Amino acid sequence: MTDSLQPILCIGALYTGSERGLASDILASRARGFTPVTICTAIVVASHDAVTDLTEVPVDTVYSQLEHVHQAVDIAGVRIGILGSDRNAKAVLEWASGVDVPVVLELVASGPSGETVLPARGIDVVAEHLAVADLVLVSRQDAELVTGGEITSLDDAQVAAQRFSNRGAKGVLIDCGVLPARFYDAADDPGGDSAASPLASYLYFDGEDFALFEVPSQAAPIGRESLFAITAVTRLSQGDSIEVALQAAVRETVEATRHATPIAGGEPALNYAWRLREGTSGT
């Protein structure tokens, strides 16, 4: 008899016609050996990289979903993605402050097609509740929105990470992409845009120390952010440290991207089941 799958609560937006948002959370959770329990905060009408509408789920409905899950499911961890509005952000984050399981918050203000998925007031609400999460994940672009500073180098990213920490984040990871070490040495930096094989970077800060994770620069297929967040929260739920969880998340997303499956006329699809092709196992 196999062990039962542990539930991971995934809170975010439902994208129609796309494997983004909750759809990718579901795929990532199952690939990691967990069962997803979902709460929808917004519905994004999108297909083939075109977004035509975003409708927030009423906050009373979100409250009801949260209360039901709290009563019905013994969750192992919480992954928070797109929140959709300041009202839903407040409801979700205040609820999450009372859970005793790992919480990974991906701060998402803008979607991959340029759509706004969290207005300015919502960003302010999230910034006020950063301490709710054990780990905050944020893209370089959204980190600029939150901190109010341009990030053109890893030096800038360090400043941004410190600003997140000053606002209460226990630990923050900025997905920097390809950046020079300093603003003035892009032409000479081996990891910068001018390099033959540029490296992308994730910068982590826990309030005291920085950690830099460098990976090959790869196109980001749909679902990469979900797989990273889900891997991190599932590893934390198993008792791993933040750094071990981040190492696992980096490896998982790099390999799933490397094994991405081409799609005719569209972006490659992230290969959540890359381990089956490689014949490897592990969590």
VOBA-1610 file (N, C-alpha, C; in pm, whole numbers, padded with zeros to 5 digits, always signed):
BEGIN
Met+00085-00120+00000Met+00000+00000+00000Met+00088+00125+00000Thr+00061+00214-00093Thr+00143+00334-00104Thr+00098+00439-00003Asp+00190+00529+00031Asp+00155+00639+00120Asp+00058+00733+00049Ser-00030+00795+00125Ser-00123+00891+00066Ser-00049+01018+00028Leu-00098+01084-00076Leu-00037+01208-00122Leu-00072+01322-00028Gln+00028+01400+00009Gln+00006+01514+00097Gln-00049+01632+00016Pro-00149+01702+00069Pro-00207+01814-00005Pro-00128+01944+00009Ile-00110+02011-00102Ile-00050+02144-00106Ile-00158+02242-00149Leu-00178+02348-00072Leu-00277+02448-00107Leu-00217+02547-00206Cys-00279+02557-00323Cys-00233+02647-00429Cys-00337+02758-00446Ile-00296+02881-00421Ile-00386+02996-00428Ile-00340+03083-00544Gly-00429+03109-00639Gly-00387+03189-00754Gly-00497+03206-00856Ala-00456+03243-00977Ala-00550+03273-01085Ala-00568+03154-01177Leu-00688+03143-01231Leu-00717+03042-01332Leu-00707+03107-01470Tyr-00613+03060-01551Tyr-00599+03106-01689Tyr-00678+03013-01779Thr-00769+03069-01858Thr-00842+02988-01954Thr-00755+02969-02079Gly-00757+02851-02135Gly-00684+02827-02259Gly-00534+02832-02245Ser-00481+02812-02125Ser-00337+02821-02104Ser-00298+02739-01982Glu-00177+02682-01986Glu-00125+02608-01872Glu-00049+02701-01777Arg-00104+02816-01753Arg-00046+02908-01656Arg-00128+02904-01527Gly-00080+02975-01426Gly-00157+02990-01304Gly-00185+02858-01234Leu-00310+02839-01193Leu-00347+02719-01118Leu-00326+02591-01198Ala-00343+02599-01330Ala-00322+02479-01412Ala-00179+02428-01398Ser-00083+02518-01401Ser+00057+02476-01387Ser+00088+02436-01243Asp+00020+02498-01146Asp+00038+02456-01006Asp-00007+02312-00987Ile-00118+02276-01052Ile-00169+02139-01041Ile-00069+02041-01101Leu-00020+02072-01220Leu+00077+01983-01286Leu+00204+01969-01203Ala+00253+02081-01151Ala+00377+02079-01072Ala+00358+02001-00943Ser+00245+02018-00878Ser+00220+01947-00752Ser+00217+01797-00773Arg+00148+01753-00876Arg+00141+01609-00901Arg+00278+01554-00941Ala+00353+01631-01018Ala+00487+01587-01056Ala+00578+01573-00935Arg+00553+01652-00832Arg+00634+01647-00711Arg+00585+01543-00612Gly+00477+01473-00646Gly+00427+01368-00558Gly+00333+01420-00450Phe+00270+01533-00474Phe+00173+01590-00382Phe+00040+01607-00454Thr-00065+01628-00379Thr-00195+01652-00442Thr-00234+01798-00424Pro-00272+01867-00531Pro-00304+02009-00522Pro-00446+02034-00474Val-00460+02127-00383Val-00590+02180-00342Val-00589+02327-00384Thr-00686+02368-00465Thr-00677+02500-00527Thr-00783+02597-00476Ile-00742+02723-00469Ile-00834+02833-00441Ile-00811+02939-00548Cys-00919+02977-00616Cys-00910+03071-00728Cys-00937+03213-00681Thr-00846+03304-00714Thr-00860+03445-00677Thr-00898+03534-00796Ala-00874+03484-00918Ala-00904+03563-01037Ala-00915+03470-01157Ile-00989+03514-01257Ile-01001+03439-01382Ile-00942+03526-01492Val-00840+03471-01558Val-00773+03544-01665Val-00810+03477-01797Val-00879+03551-01882Val-00917+03499-02013Val-00801+03522-02107Ala-00737+03412-02147Ala-00615+03423-02226Ala-00597+03300-02313Ser-00533+03321-02427Ser-00499+03210-02516Ser-00392+03257-02612His-00293+03170-02636His-00186+03199-02732His-00122+03336-02705Asp-00085+03358-02578Asp-00013+03477-02536Asp-00094+03606-02544Ala-00225+03596-02566Ala-00309+03715-02570Ala-00408+03711-02454Val-00406+03816-02372Val-00498+03827-02258Val-00605+03929-02293Thr-00732+03888-02282Thr-00841+03978-02317Thr-00920+04028-02197Asp-00906+03961-02082Asp-00983+04005-01966Asp-00928+03942-01839Leu-00942+04014-01728Leu-00911+03960-01596Leu-01025+03998-01502Thr-01085+03898-01442Thr-01196+03919-01350Thr-01159+03864-01214Glu-01162+03949-01113Glu-01130+03902-00979Glu-01247+03823-00922Val-01217+03720-00846Val-01320+03646-00774Val-01362+03730-00654Pro-01492+03742-00627Pro-01536+03824-00513Pro-01469+03780-00384Val-01434+03877-00301Val-01358+03846-00180Val-01437+03756-00085Asp-01570+03768-00082Asp-01649+03679+00003Asp-01634+03534-00040Thr-01624+03513-00170Thr-01605+03378-00222Thr-01468+03325-00183Val-01367+03410-00189Val-01232+03369-00149Val-01230+03333+00000Tyr-01294+03417+00083Tyr-01304+03386+00226Tyr-01368+03250+00248Ser-01477+03224+00175Ser-01549+03097+00191Ser-01460+02979+00154Gln-01384+02994+00045Gln-01293+02887+00005Gln-01188+02861+00112Leu-01132+02968+00167Leu-01029+02954+00270Leu-01084+02885+00395Glu-01203+02925+00437Glu-01264+02864+00555Glu-01292+02716+00532His-01341+02683+00413His-01372+02543+00383His-01246+02458+00383Val-01141+02507+00318Val-01015+02431+00314Val-00960+02411+00455His-00967+02516+00536His-00915+02507+00673His-00986+02397+00752Gln-01115+02381+00728Gln-01193+02282+00801Gln-01181+02142+00742Ala-01161+02133+00611Ala-01172+02004+00544Ala-01039+01936+00514Val-00930+02011+00506Val-00805+01954+00456Val-00690+01985+00552Asp-00608+01885+00577Asp-00487+01903+00657Asp-00371+01928+00561Ile-00350+02054+00526Ile-00253+02087+00421Ile-00110+02078+00473Ala-00018+02047+00380Ala+00124+02035+00415Ala+00201+02164+00389Gly+00147+02250+00305Gly+00214+02375+00271Gly+00122+02462+00188Val+00160+02589+00174Val+00078+02686+00100Val+00165+02755-00005Arg+00117+02753-00128Arg+00182+02826-00237Arg+00086+02937-00281Ile+00128+03062-00270Ile+00044+03176-00306Ile+00100+03239-00432Gly+00014+03251-00533Gly+00053+03312-00660Gly-00024+03441-00684Ile-00088+03451-00800Ile-00160+03572-00838Ile-00278+03593-00744Leu-00288+03714-00689Leu-00395+03746-00594Leu-00507+03830-00656Gly-00478+03904-00761Gly-00583+03966-00841Gly-00635+04100-00795Ser-00639+04125-00665Ser-00692+04252-00615Ser-00641+04277-00474Asp-00652+04401-00429Asp-00610+04433-00293Asp-00698+04364-00190Arg-00827+04349-00220Arg-00918+04283-00127Arg-00882+04136-00110Asn-00858+04069-00220Asn-00822+03928-00211Asn-00684+03908-00151Ala-00593+04001-00181Ala-00460+03993-00121Ala-00469+04002+00031Lys-00549+04094+00080Lys-00566+04110+00225Lys-00628+03985+00286Ala-00731+03932+00221Ala-00799+03814+00274Ala-00705+03694+00281Val-00633+03669+00173Val-00546+03552+00167Val-00430+03565+00264Leu-00366+03680+00267Leu-00245+03694+00349Leu-00278+03699+00498Glu-00389+03758+00533Glu-00429+03755+00674Glu-00462+03613+00717Trp-00527+03538+00629Trp-00555+03397+00660Trp-00424+03318+00673Ala-00332+03340+00580Ala-00207+03265+00580Ala-00122+03294+00702Ser-00142+03409+00764Ser-00063+03443+00883Ser-00095+03350+01000Gly-00207+03278+00991Gly-00246+03191+01100Gly-00218+03044+01078Val-00155+03007+00966Val-00127+02866+00941Val+00009+02830+01000Asp+00025+02701+01030Asp+00152+02656+01090Asp+00227+02562+00997Val+00213+02586+00866Val+00285+02510+00764Val+00365+02608+00679Pro+00464+02560+00603Pro+00543+02652+00520Pro+00456+02727+00419Val+00487+02854+00402Val+00417+02940+00307Val+00519+02999+00210Val+00496+02977+00081Val+00579+03039-00023Val+00491+03136-00100Leu+00530+03262-00099Leu+00455+03368-00166Leu+00531+03413-00290Glu+00469+03395-00406Glu+00524+03452-00529Glu+00453+03585-00552Leu+00525+03693-00540Leu+00466+03825-00557Leu+00458+03854-00707Val+00334+03854-00760Val+00314+03870-00903Val+00227+03993-00927Ala+00284+04092-00991Ala+00209+04214-01025Ala+00175+04219-01173Ser+00261+04162-01256Ser+00239+04164-01401Ser+00255+04025-01457Gly+00166+03988-01548Gly+00170+03856-01608Gly+00269+03848-01722Pro+00290+03727-01776Pro+00391+03706-01880Pro+00359+03775-02012Ser+00232+03809-02033Ser+00195+03878-02157Ser+00181+04028-02136Gly+00227+04076-02019Gly+00220+04217-01990Gly+00094+04260-01918Glu+00004+04165-01892Glu-00121+04200-01825Glu-00096+04234-01678Thr-00172+04330-01627Thr-00164+04366-01485Thr-00252+04269-01407Val-00192+04196-01315Val-00267+04099-01236Val-00278+04140-01090Leu-00214+04250-01053Leu-00228+04304-00919Leu-00208+04455-00927Pro-00312+04534-00898Pro-00299+04680-00907Pro-00209+04735-00797Ala-00183+04865-00806Ala-00090+04929-00712Ala-00133+04911-00567Arg-00263+04922-00540Arg-00309+04904-00402Arg-00285+04761-00354Gly-00298+04666-00445Gly-00271+04527-00410Gly-00124+04504-00379Ile-00037+04569-00455Ile+00107+04559-00428Ile+00138+04612-00289Asp+00073+04723-00253Asp+00095+04780-00119Asp+00051+04684-00010Val-00063+04617-00031Val-00113+04522+00068Val-00015+04406+00084Val+00033+04352-00027Val+00128+04242-00020Val+00256+04287+00050Ala+00304+04406+00017Ala+00427+04456+00079Ala+00413+04470+00230Glu+00291+04495+00276Glu+00267+04508+00420Glu+00260+04372+00491His+00247+04264+00413His+00229+04131+00471His+00339+04034+00430Leu+00455+04084+00393Leu+00563+03996+00349Leu+00605+03896+00456Ala+00592+03934+00582Ala+00637+03848+00692Ala+00553+03722+00706Val+00438+03718+00638Val+00353+03599+00643Val+00425+03478+00585Ala+00508+03501+00483Ala+00570+03391+00408Ala+00706+03352+00463Asp+00735+03223+00456Asp+00870+03176+00486Asp+00966+03213+00375Leu+00912+03225+00253Leu+00993+03257+00136Leu+00910+03342+00041Val+00968+03453-00003Val+00905+03540-00103Val+00982+03526-00233Leu+00911+03496-00341Leu+00969+03487-00474Leu+00920+03605-00556Val+01009+03666-00633Val+00968+03781-00712Val+01059+03794-00833Ser+01001+03833-00945Ser+01080+03858-01065Ser+01152+03991-01053Arg+01252+04010-01137Arg+01325+04137-01136Arg+01231+04254-01164Gln+01141+04236-01263Gln+01051+04345-01299Gln+00958+04382-01184Asp+00903+04281-01118Asp+00811+04310-01008Asp+00885+04359-00884Ala+01009+04316-00867Ala+01090+04369-00757Ala+01113+04519-00775Glu+01130+04562-00899Glu+01146+04705-00926Glu+01019+04781-00889Leu+00902+04723-00918Leu+00776+04788-00884Leu+00760+04804-00734Val+00797+04702-00659Val+00778+04703-00514Val+00877+04796-00445Thr+01002+04791-00489Thr+01107+04865-00419Thr+01128+05006-00474Gly+01077+05032-00594Gly+01090+05165-00651Gly+01226+05197-00708Gly+01310+05095-00728Gly+01443+05118-00784Gly+01469+05030-00904Glu+01542+05081-01001Glu+01575+05004-01120Glu+01682+04901-01086Ile+01667+04781-01142Ile+01763+04673-01118Ile+01834+04642-01249Thr+01956+04693-01264Thr+02033+04671-01386Thr+02161+04593-01360Ser+02182+04554-01235Ser+02301+04477-01200Ser+02271+04397-01074Leu+02360+04304-01042Leu+02343+04226-00919Leu+02359+04314-00796Asp+02439+04420-00808Asp+02447+04517-00699Asp+02310+04577-00669Asp+02239+04615-00777Asp+02105+04671-00760Asp+02011+04567-00698Ala+02025+04442-00740Ala+01939+04336-00687Ala+01962+04317-00538Gln+02086+04331-00494Gln+02114+04321-00350Gln+02043+04431-00273Val+02045+04551-00328Val+01977+04663-00263Val+01827+04635-00255Ala+01770+04584-00365Ala+01627+04553-00367Ala+01594+04445-00264Ala+01678+04342-00255Ala+01653+04235-00158Ala+01656+04289-00016Gln+01748+04380+00011Gln+01755+04440+00145Gln+01629+04522+00175Arg+01574+04585+00073Arg+01451+04662+00093Arg+01334+04569+00125Phe+01330+04453+00060Phe+01227+04354+00095Phe+01243+04311+00240Ser+01366+04286+00280Ser+01392+04244+00418Ser+01350+04352+00516Asn+01378+04476+00483Asn+01341+04587+00570Asn+01189+04601+00585Arg+01116+04547+00485Arg+00970+04553+00491Arg+00911+04427+00553Gly+00996+04339+00606Gly+00945+04226+00682Gly+00967+04090+00624Ala+01019+04079+00502Ala+01039+03948+00440Ala+01142+03866+00519Lys+01107+03743+00554Lys+01201+03655+00624Lys+01312+03610+00530Gly+01273+03582+00407Gly+01369+03544+00304Gly+01310+03579+00169Val+01390+03638+00080Val+01341+03678-00052Val+01436+03626-00158Leu+01378+03575-00266Leu+01456+03530-00381Leu+01413+03610-00503Ile+01507+03683-00562Ile+01479+03761-00683Ile+01529+03684-00804Asp+01438+03660-00898Asp+01476+03599-01026Asp+01533+03710-01113Cys+01665+03720-01115Cys+01732+03834-01178Cys+01746+03820-01329Gly+01735+03699-01382Gly+01767+03681-01522Gly+01916+03702-01544Val+01954+03752-01661Val+02094+03777-01692Val+02128+03921-01656Leu+02218+03938-01561Leu+02260+04071-01517Leu+02411+04075-01499Pro+02473+04190-01527Pro+02615+04206-01491Pro+02627+04219-01339Ala+02748+04195-01290Ala+02769+04207-01145Ala+02750+04350-01099Arg+02796+04447-01181Arg+02783+04589-01147Arg+02734+04664-01270Phe+02676+04779-01246Phe+02615+04852-01357Phe+02716+04895-01461Tyr+02843+04911-01422Tyr+02940+04968-01515Tyr+03027+04864-01586Asp+03009+04734-01556Asp+03100+04637-01617Asp+03027+04533-01700Ala+02914+04570-01760Ala+02839+04473-01840Ala+02923+04417-01954Ala+03009+04500-02014Ala+03088+04454-02128Ala+03197+04356-02087Asp+03242+04365-01963Asp+03352+04281-01917Asp+03309+04162-01832Asp+03184+04164-01787Asp+03139+04061-01694Asp+03112+03930-01768Pro+03174+03818-01729Pro+03153+03691-01800Pro+03012+03640-01789Gly+02934+03688-01695Gly+02795+03645-01684Gly+02698+03741-01746Gly+02747+03847-01809Gly+02661+03950-01863Gly+02609+03916-02002Asp+02531+04011-02057Asp+02467+03987-02186Asp+02567+03965-02299Ser+02689+04019-02286Ser+02786+04009-02393Ser+02858+03874-02395Ala+02838+03792-02294Ala+02908+03665-02286Ala+02854+03567-02388Ala+02941+03473-02432Ala+02899+03373-02529Ala+02789+03284-02471Ser+02802+03245-02345Ser+02701+03163-02277Ser+02663+03231-02147Pro+02577+03331-02153Pro+02545+03407-02032Pro+02475+03321-01928Leu+02496+03357-01804Leu+02433+03287-01693Leu+02320+03373-01637Ala+02212+03308-01602Ala+02103+03375-01531Ala+02123+03353-01381Ser+02068+03442-01301Ser+02093+03437-01157Ser+01965+03445-01077Tyr+01965+03374-00966Tyr+01866+03391-00860Tyr+01943+03444-00738Leu+01897+03553-00681Leu+01963+03610-00564Leu+01873+03593-00442Tyr+01926+03528-00338Tyr+01851+03504-00215Tyr+01911+03585-00100Phe+01824+03640-00016Phe+01868+03716+00101Phe+01777+03682+00218Asp+01838+03647+00332Asp+01761+03608+00450Asp+01764+03713+00561Gly+01807+03833+00527Gly+01817+03938+00626Gly+01958+03956+00680Glu+02042+03854+00659Glu+02181+03860+00704Glu+02279+03827+00592Asp+02253+03718+00522Asp+02347+03670+00420Asp+02279+03659+00284Phe+02362+03676+00181Phe+02318+03657+00043Phe+02364+03521-00008Ala+02286+03464-00099Ala+02327+03344-00171Ala+02290+03364-00317Leu+02383+03332-00406Leu+02361+03351-00549Leu+02357+03214-00617Phe+02249+03189-00690Phe+02235+03065-00766Phe+02244+03101-00914Glu+02344+03048-00983Glu+02362+03077-01125Glu+02326+02954-01207Val+02253+02978-01316Val+02206+02869-01402Val+02225+02911-01548Pro+02227+02814-01641Pro+02233+02851-01782Pro+02113+02937-01820Ser+02137+03038-01901Ser+02026+03122-01946Ser+01940+03043-02044Gln+01813+03027-02010Gln+01721+02948-02091Gln+01593+03026-02115Ala+01528+03000-02228Ala+01395+03055-02248Ala+01304+02996-02141Ala+01211+03077-02091Ala+01125+03034-01981Ala+00992+02982-02034Pro+00975+02851-02042Pro+00848+02797-02088Pro+00738+02818-01985Ile+00615+02804-02030Ile+00500+02820-01941Ile+00511+02724-01823Gly+00490+02776-01704Gly+00486+02692-01585Gly+00613+02689-01504Arg+00719+02755-01551Arg+00846+02748-01480Arg+00834+02805-01339Glu+00767+02919-01325Glu+00754+02981-01193Glu+00675+02893-01097Ser+00571+02827-01150Ser+00492+02737-01066Ser+00577+02621-01017Leu+00654+02561-01106Leu+00736+02447-01067Leu+00838+02488-00962Phe+00897+02605-00978Phe+00994+02653-00880Phe+00928+02668-00743Ala+00814+02738-00740Ala+00747+02763-00612Ala+00697+02635-00547Ile+00640+02547-00628Ile+00587+02421-00574Ile+00700+02334-00521Thr+00811+02328-00594Thr+00925+02249-00546Thr+00976+02305-00413Ala+00985+02436-00404Ala+01034+02498-00280Ala+00942+02467-00163Val+00811+02483-00181Val+00720+02464-00068Val+00710+02317-00030Thr+00717+02227-00127Thr+00710+02085-00091Thr+00836+02041-00017Arg+00951+02092-00058Arg+01074+02058+00015Arg+01072+02116+00156Leu+01022+02237+00171Leu+01009+02296+00305Leu+00913+02214+00391Ser+00805+02165+00329Ser+00708+02086+00405Ser+00766+01954+00452Gln+00873+01909+00386Gln+00940+01785+00425Gln+01052+01809+00526Gly+01067+01934+00569Gly+01164+01965+00672Gly+01298+02016+00624Asp+01313+02038+00494Asp+01439+02089+00442Asp+01458+02236+00478Ser+01583+02279+00483Ser+01613+02420+00505Ser+01580+02499+00379Ile+01574+02631+00394Ile+01547+02717+00280Ile+01649+02696+00169Glu+01777+02692+00204Glu+01881+02680+00101Glu+01873+02547+00029Val+01845+02438+00101Val+01829+02307+00038Val+01706+02308-00053Ala+01598+02369-00006Ala+01477+02377-00087Ala+01501+02458-00214Leu+01578+02566-00203Leu+01607+02648-00321Leu+01697+02575-00419Gln+01795+02502-00368Gln+01881+02423-00456Gln+01798+02322-00534Ala+01703+02258-00466Ala+01617+02161-00533Ala+01528+02229-00637Ala+01476+02347-00604Ala+01389+02419-00697Ala+01465+02464-00821Val+01587+02511-00801Val+01670+02553-00915Val+01697+02434-01006Arg+01738+02323-00948Arg+01767+02204-01030Arg+01642+02156-01103Glu+01530+02153-01034Glu+01407+02101-01094Glu+01365+02185-01214Thr+01370+02318-01200Thr+01326+02403-01310Thr+01425+02403-01426Val+01554+02397-01395Val+01654+02390-01502Val+01635+02263-01585Glu+01618+02150-01518Glu+01604+02024-01590Glu+01471+02016-01665Ala+01363+02062-01602Ala+01233+02059-01669Ala+01232+02151-01791Thr+01307+02261-01784Thr+01320+02351-01898Thr+01408+02288-02006Arg+01515+02224-01965Arg+01605+02160-02062Arg+01534+02050-02140His+01438+01984-02075His+01363+01877-02139His+01229+01925-02194Ala+01213+02057-02210Ala+01086+02111-02258Ala+01048+02050-02393Thr+00918+02030-02411Thr+00866+01966-02531Thr+00821+02071-02632Pro+00873+02067-02756Pro+00829+02164-02857Pro+00681+02150-02888Ile+00616+02263-02912Ile+00476+02264-02952Ile+00465+02340-03083Ala+00397+02280-03181Ala+00385+02344-03311Ala+00314+02478-03298Gly+00380+02584-03345Gly+00320+02716-03346Gly+00309+02782-03211Gly+00381+02731-03110Gly+00371+02790-02977Gly+00498+02773-02898Glu+00494+02819-02772Glu+00609+02807-02684Glu+00630+02660-02645Pro+00755+02621-02618Pro+00779+02486-02566Pro+00706+02466-02434Ala+00663+02343-02409Ala+00593+02310-02285Ala+00691+02254-02183Leu+00686+02307-02063Leu+00772+02258-01955Leu+00747+02109-01934Asn+00855+02034-01919Asn+00841+01889-01899Asn+00844+01858-01750Tyr+00726+01856-01690Tyr+00716+01829-01546Tyr+00765+01689-01512Ala+00757+01598-01607Ala+00793+01458-01583Ala+00931+01423-01638Trp+01023+01519-01637Trp+01155+01495-01695Trp+01227+01379-01628Arg+01198+01354-01501Arg+01266+01246-01430Arg+01235+01110-01492Leu+01116+01094-01548Leu+01081+00967-01611Leu+01167+00942-01734Arg+01193+01049-01809Arg+01279+01035-01928Arg+01423+01004-01888Glu+01467+01068-01779Glu+01605+01048-01733Glu+01622+00918-01656Gly+01509+00861-01612Gly+01519+00740-01530Gly+01568+00768-01391Thr+01544+00891-01342Thr+01588+00928-01207Thr+01468+00935-01116Ser+01496+00941-00987Ser+01390+00954-00889Ser+01433+01054-00785Gly+01345+01083-00694Gly+01379+01174-00586Gly+01275+01280-00569Thr+01284+01351-00456Thr+01188+01456-00427Thr+01257+01588-00413
//
